[in-house]
Each structure stands twice: as C-alpha cells, then as structure tokens.
Amino acid sequence: MAKDGTVDYYRQCFATAHGRMTLTNMLTEAGFFKHNKTYEELAVENFMKTILTKTGLFYGSKGFENAYVDKLFELPCKG
C-alpha cells in the first residue's frame, strides 16, 4: 500500500455516509458484484480494486483472504 497518505485520503473520503453510498454506487455501476465476461468489464473491475486498495479495504497480499471471507459471512444471505 502507498506510504504517501493516499490510504488516509481515500478512507476519509469514503468513510462518511455519503462516501459509502458513492463507493457502493461506483462498485455496482462497475459490475463489481456480478460475473464479468469481457476484457473491458474486467478492466473496470480491476480499477475498482485499485480504489478499494487505496482505501485499505482490499489488497492482494497473502493472509488477507481469510479476513475478507469472514467479513463476507457477516453479510445477510440472499437465501
């Protein structure tokens, strides 16, 4: 992750109620929550992963996977 304060800036931006609504909308519009098929859709999804990484909420380093999956299971189940 960046050591230049970027994570702090992104976290402050998206930590507010409006910021979370904006981030949710961005992820939804980018197709983050659906299965992507085209190279263009994958590129947009990867860009959203970059934004999540800059917030400190997503990183590709080993060891994060278990914490991420644990949080997923705290979400309501669709049925």
Sequence and secondary structure as in RCSB ss.txt:
>XXXX:A:sequence
MAKDGTVDYYRQCFATAHGRMTLTNMLTEAGFFKHNKTYEELAVENFMKTILTKTGLFYGSKGFENAYVDKLFEL
PCKG
>XXXX:A:secstr
  SSSHHHHHHHHHSSHHHHHHHHHHHHHTTTTS   SHHHHHHHHHHHHHHHHTTS   STTHHHHHHHHHTTS
    
